[in-house]
Amino acid sequence: MTASLITGHRSQESPAIEQRAGLHPVPPPSPYRPPLHLVSPEGQLQVHTAPYRGSFSGVLSEALRAAGLGSRVLVAQFLKGGVSQGPQGAVNLCGRLKWLRPAISCCLVEKAEETPTSQNKSTEMQAVNEIWEVCKLNILSGNIHQLVLDEIGLAIALGYLNEDDLINSLEQRPSSMDVILTGPAIPSKIISMADQVTELRSGH
């Protein structure tokens, strides 16, 4: 009899004691929820354009940063020569950034049909297209995370590359790949395809 009274007394005071001690009952388990699934990274088609030749330096800084953080990056300059580089002489930076320039003796500023001789035209055209073929291969294979195509719009305008070939290749790029086009004369169709367009303006 005494034991039952003591037990009943404790049961009545227990909630008040627990409340004073800061204790709260454990809520019932919530319904099962499936684990979260990681979202696949989504790449972007970006355009950095300007009415002058000078939008490359900022993009190169971003490419170096991406490579430093572990991304595989390819930077291709189509009209910058003078180092006789070509696909076989790519410069490697940060261990993950490959930098390509055509195997020509100078920078290209004239239209392809206005080169002094047919031999020069053939050599320059071939050198520029060799760089593009490397880029296109990487676009279609998805071997890289980021691709920078410097002055490719101007290369098209000057007659060294084909616009339709560029557009078809970009349409087939992996969804996780970032492709950045820089320089003047970016085709309007590329502008309409782009996820982001940055336009640089001169100071006057």
Buried (B, 14 or more C-beta within 10 A) or exposed (E): EEEEEEEEEEEEEEEEEEEEEEEEEEEEEEEEEEEEEEEEEEBEBBBBBBEEBEBBEEBBEBBBEBBBEEBBBBBBBBBBBEEEBBBEEBEEBBEBBBBBBBBBEEBBEEEBEEBEEEEEBEBBBBBBBBBBEBBBEBBEEBEBBBBBBBBBBBBBBBBBBEBEEBBEBBEEBBEEBBBBBBBBBBBEEBBEBBEEBBEBEEEE
